[in-house]
């Protein structure tokens, strides 16, 4: 495609988009498909589907199909609090050793006496596999496998002789099931056997009816019990059961309904009956016609997915299978396939919708997809970056509801975390360290790098951000006790640094750069953001005046961000940063992104942060590339942000577009999705105009030259704005600002700025110079 036609097609798309705000392209649009010309060989080639609670990986084998599945409450372990008796007895000693500069001794006492019991948390588990063996032989032609992000369906098609076969698989949220339909374009051609297996050693499969298999087991003694059922409904042909195998012979089509459940009720109660849960779900879904189940799935899924569209330009590479596109950008760069960046963005939204829905668990290190009994880092929730990164796109990408499982987890953590606060620190409120699991462990785990008490502060930032985006005061009233409890912990727990007089966390760690220390920059930023947002929340809710006064006093004694000898933002209280340390963690830059405290308003800190960002340079793990995208976007460098997205796709992306940390880890998918928004739209800062504080909404703040023309619709900004925009030749052409809440803002683009007063639920149209255009 020539440059001219490329621009023209982006322009056509923009016009279309502004005329249909928030509508995605037609369902058959291949720009929203991952596609392949061969079945998956490995698990990481298979295609993920999920309904927020169940996940499955579809391999698309011709004669032997495998569908590996998960349910998000199947974990090792049982209710357990992880607090070690006697930790508090060592706190004063550890603190004194740290203040005395005896870091090694402090680390030793901490390692021996201050970690959780047991020292490791529990692992997320694989549930089972459906194995289908199809009759027939001979050469296969026209093989195609795809994941359609607009319909959340994995489809496999091929021809065998003169028969065309098709399999569609999706995970329905309304029907709580994975559903698969097998069809052929000639009658009586669907014949296969079906088994259900599990890597769980204490499990067995049996037929419980002529058309139904049940897999039953228990993860460990006293652990979770689980059950999964699969039922086959055929059109024509015969269904017979032989032992624990179901055989379908000469049907016209066959539909499989798969459900799964455990005995998990909540982190303190595992007394549910998985068989009863499965029976309810299976009877409900398998009595409905396939078309009705599919229609309900599409309505539900599209109500979320179709809120946002993104076009970044299109080249002929977009016609290639996804794995070939990856190989080709590895050769010559993502700039040659901008549509792959857009696909990766929508894939991030797809993965969030598929792995995180109200009522389910939050997306863990692998979302909810896992085939290993011992997954990397137990596939837990790592709170010193990874879990939070999973939720960066939620508000920005118009998927606010998908953050609900995270908020429910924070509610849980405030319960267990209150015990840890009291037992380990003698403090009120609640605390969580750098990891948690299904049992909501809150004590410091693994080693001294687990002694990082600000996990709760970071999590609470998501509560506050949800309020900023939605203006939902009812939600804020629900979230406030968690924020208050997290703040209360720091009121009690911060200690006075004898050298400076500042109030600091101790002991702590700058993730995950040693050694044990007090008052690392990230902690100071996190606690400041927590106290600021709790003060603001109390004010909005008109409550807790005396408590707020205490919070303000403490807040003013927190260490400020500091500039060191090289002009860098310091990572620690002591000025000991090593120039060009390009550690994967960006901890001291938390207040630049995802926080918002570091802004051009404080030039000295702004420049120091930019220097540190430069030192950190490019990414290494997938998530570390991903974090660098929004950070560089915040300092307005679209080129470098794009280079990090390029690095992520070139070096840390699997054939199914899953992110690689070292092993598969989903955070990079989510972080990059949020990062792409940050290049196109920002709303983290406020400005003063005529004595009023206004939200700054910046359009195309870090547009890279690699995306000269494009359009986005349905992206969200704080204070309830939904933004569509289109650009050409690297310049804004049109924008539509939809105001949900009727708040004013300061609309900014390329050095121009206007004050926009809005009414609730109204649209405002602008041209590329921010001149108002009349509404049609
Ligand atoms: C943090 C990171 C690692 C990994 C782990 C799950 O410890 O530093 O790279 O992502 O979490």
Boltz pocket constraint, residues with backbone or C-beta under 6 A from the ligand:
constraints:
  - pocket:
      binder: B
      contacts: [[A, 365], [A, 377], [A, 382], [A, 386], [A, 512], [A, 621], [A, 623], [A, 661], [A, 665]]
      max_distance: 6.0
